[in-house]
């Protein structure tokens, strides 16, 4: 488990870049395209994605990635507005 996985969602501070990330996600959702957020380490990409996807609400209900990978490949994961994966 990485340090990023242990973040407290109550400590998230919305910044100009995190708002831009959310705007990009909204635009991608409306246009039905995939967006890619990239940049140097430590600039808040992962935390912005977690915040946008409301990761803290459903992460406790998800199985470990090994089980999730099987569900994804079999098409058993319901699609939603945002799904977050950080590798």
N, C-alpha and C positions, 0 to 999 in steps of 0.2 A: 504494500500500500504506500502510495506516495504522499508527500506533504499536501499536495493539492486535493487529495481525496478526503482529507480531514478538516477542510475549511469549514468555518462556521458561517452559515448564510446570513446571520444577523450582523456580521461585520462587513458586509459588502458595501462599498462606497461607490455610488454612481459617478462616473467621470464622463468627460466629453467623449472619450473613445468608447466607453461601454455603451453610451447612448447611440453612438454611430453604429456600433456592432448590432444593437437591437434594431435600428433602422434598416441596416443591411438585411437582417434576418426577415423582417417584415416585408421588405421589397422582394426578396427571393421567394417568400411564401406566396405573395400575390402574383408574381410572374411565373411561379411553378418551375423555378430553376434552382440549382444547387449553388450556394455561395461558399467561398473559401476565405477564412480569416487567417492571415499569416503575419508574422513579424518577429522581432527579436524576443528571446526568452524574458519573462518577467514583466511583460507589458499588459497583462490582464486578459489575454485571450481566453484561457481556460475558465477563469472565474466569470467572465462576461457570458460565455456560452452556458455555464452552469446556471447562472442567474436567469438568463433568457428562457432556458428550457425548464426552469423550476425543478432542477435536478434533486434538490433536497426533499421534495415532496414524494417522489416515487422511487428513489434509489433504494430505500429500505425494503421495498417490495419486490425488487428484482433479484433473480438468482445470480450467482457468480457468472462471469463472462463465458466460461466454458459451456455452461448450460444455455446461456443466452445465445451463443453462437449457433448452437443447434436449432434453436427456435427461429432465429433470423433466417437461416438457410432453408428451413422448411416453410417459411412464410407465415409463422404463427404469431408474430408480433404485430399488433394492431398499429396502423400508421397514425401518427399524430402531427401536430403542427411542428414540433421540434423534437429531435432525438439527439442526445449528446453522447459522443464517444471520443475519448482522448487516449491516444496511443503513445 
